[in-house]
Amino acid sequence: MVTLTNRKENLKNSKNPDRLSPITERFEAVFGTAPTFIASAPGRVNLIGEHTDYNDGYVFPVAINKYLNIAVRKRSDRRVVLHALDVSESCDFSLDARTPIPHQTPAWSRYLIGVASLLQASGKQVAGIDAVITGDVPIGAGLSSSAALSVAATLAFLTAASETAISENDKPELAALCQRVEHEFAGVKCGIMDQTISLLGQENCGLFLDCRSLEYEHVPLNLADHAIAICNTKVKRELATSEYNKRRAECERGVEILRRWLPGATSLRDITVTDFKKHEEELPALTQKRCRYVIEENARVVAAVSALKCRSEGTSSRTDESLIAFGNLMNASHHGLRDDYQVSCTELDLLTDIARDITGVVGSRMTGAGFGGCTVSIVRNDALETFQTRVTTEYHQKTGIEPEIYLCHVSNGAQVF
Ligand code: GLA
């Protein structure tokens, strides 16, 4: 667990590529020589805008100082030799392999095989590499460890081949490629949020992303004396893939029906709360709940970002009205996810309930796909100590599980060192 003291350490390390010396040493131990470079991609936490990305809507995530790192040396042939240190597994493959991926291939390596294959299919130069992989983005906790892996792998293959920096303009296209890796190599029909924030995150800013046009804006968080606290339920997201794909299909079904009355709509993003209210009775009960949530969530993201923009630079000690509005929207988002979209679970609900009962907590919600994973809360700094104690004890009392709490720094997106 992160304590208040080692939080300061974390913040210091996030700015310091010294965090990369252990992986350099491990690479040397495995391959007997130093790596040429390290590709490093962050995980993310989404502040608001959940399950809106695959509905062409809005999201507002931040990149966090938890990273997936790949230390790399270019090879002179077309082989890719990989050692995943955290799971003690290895794998190698040829960039020219055209056979289906063998059944026993480790799950993590499918992301690298997928990235290499799609980069080549899109005409990009890709080189063979020796690599070690390690990171501190918790796996399966809803903080986008798999997106960080695809993004770091993309930078690894491209940098090994061309040794030139990836331009800002190329990043949205690379995010879309990493999203296809999830669809085609992991079977998750995810949206574009996780890969985009991992590539485009900016220190102390949220990414206000329009998932249809892919236009984005870095919005300063100005949280002043508040922190972002992530609480891990430690419940694995068993249902995540199947239920996720089901939700996506339900939303598409909703649009199909609503188009009879709203022919201009091509996704839920095109339907306003007012128009939805006029036609919601036409939908089957479950589809109605799913659509209501997404349509309301899109409106909440827009309102939350404008509330944040009202916070003037350097807003100091008080939790002002705009931050309260932001927090209330986070709470409402959680309720929609729990009651209408039905992707929360007892443990996520419990963590948000405990959090909201603490004075100084501005808002709290589940984050990511749901069915386990993490919550995100905005907490006044002077309430952090109480927050840590109460969340840990009360959650443990009721579930028997020790939660993990990460007080994260909002970081830059993926980089090559
Ligand atoms: C997962 C997906 C994202 C997004 C979230 C829910 O993280 O990868 O594309 O849909 O769930 O907001």
Boltz pocket constraint, residues with backbone or C-beta under 6 A from the ligand:
constraints:
  - pocket:
      binder: B
      contacts: [[A, 46], [A, 49], [A, 50], [A, 51], [A, 52], [A, 53], [A, 54], [A, 142], [A, 190], [A, 191], [A, 192], [A, 193], [A, 194], [A, 368], [A, 369]]
      max_distance: 6.0
